Amino acid sequence: ASLAAYGLVVFDETPDARRAAGLYVSLAVLGEAFLLMALVLLAQSVPTGSSLITDAVASLAQSPWRGYALAFLILAFGLKIGLFPFHVWMPLTYSAAPIAAAAVLSGSAVKVGVIGFIRFLPFETAMPVWGDVLAIVGVLSAYYGVLVGITQSNPKTILAYSSVSQMGLLAAIFGMGLSAGDQSAPLVAAFSAVFHVLVKGGLFLALGVVAPMRRGIWLVLVPAAILALGLGGLPLTGGALAKSLAKPVLGDGAIGVLASLAAVGSTLLMLHFLRRMWENSNEVDTLGARAVWLLTAIAAIILPWLLYPDVTDAPLEDALALKEIWSALWPVALGALLSLALWRWGEALPRIPAGDLLETDAGAVRAMRAVGAAMERTDKFLRPWP
């Protein structure tokens, strides 16, 4: 899935697209290398020699290589979902790809890493150390995505940093589930991921129809606002349902509190996106694009409510209780207040380029290239050995 997406990134064949595609493939191959090492260690952990994933994961807790295997799994799938500091491919890739391709990349391709975490992490066994590491990196990514995202002006880049933030919150769910041995974590994360697939794909598609569609503009802006604010947990949206399901997994400790407060940042970033979406348009609107956009928006609004009873035993009325509505509303309200300050003083923020770490530390990039060249030379030297 990762390598096949190269064509989506490089489609326009501009210099930016080629650069983004090269970086994307480089990191995709690095992720595959991490994953291959993890799979070898997982296979070695099965005493019966079985090659079934379920047997390998079940045997991981007793494996002498479990720490290494978990480290490589987190590196591999964390890279694929864009956790800090491996997130740098996301803003460059989403900005360079056409809108339809970016919708696929952000909505579906990134979820390969989510599926990997669900299939390969041993949630039936508590592993506090590695679970806490994953949760901390996830929360760091959640806040980092917001802080860099509000400095961006390209709406596609803003959506990319929003994905960094949202995937960070999913990683926090996985981390806390692994830390406590909570087997409900995969299902909760899957519910959130389904919502994110539809919302993020829909918001990218909205960029292609918002400005050209002068008549009936509210048919784009109103659903887009509902989807965008749903990522912040707007009451009665799938985002609010996802956050209520995640609370028991995240717990009442520091990670749980920080994850709840991240909704404020998500709202702030999404309001920033809506403003930039109104100001920018660079693709041609068609009737087909409008139809796909509206179908995606409707699915993102309705589908979470249809899936909710299958994810939890709690009655649907609990999600409509005033306590739950208030719990979801105040972070959105606070984020809206902060957005007013951002609109008033946002121009004073530093202009961080897309791909932040790659652009701000050219010395590190040159050092990595030198290391890569040295590894190539070493490989050529060692290869002829019998």
Salt bridges, closest charged atoms under 4 A:
GLU32 OE2 - LYS80 NZ 2.76
GLU279 OE2 - ARG275 NE 3.39
GLU279 OE1 - ARG276 NH1 2.93
ASP285 OD2 - ARG290 NE 2.87
GLU347 OE2 - ARG276 NH2 3.77
ASP356 OD2 - HIS87 NE2 2.94
GLU359 OE2 - ARG19 NH2 2.67
ASP379 OD2 - ARG383 NH2 2.29
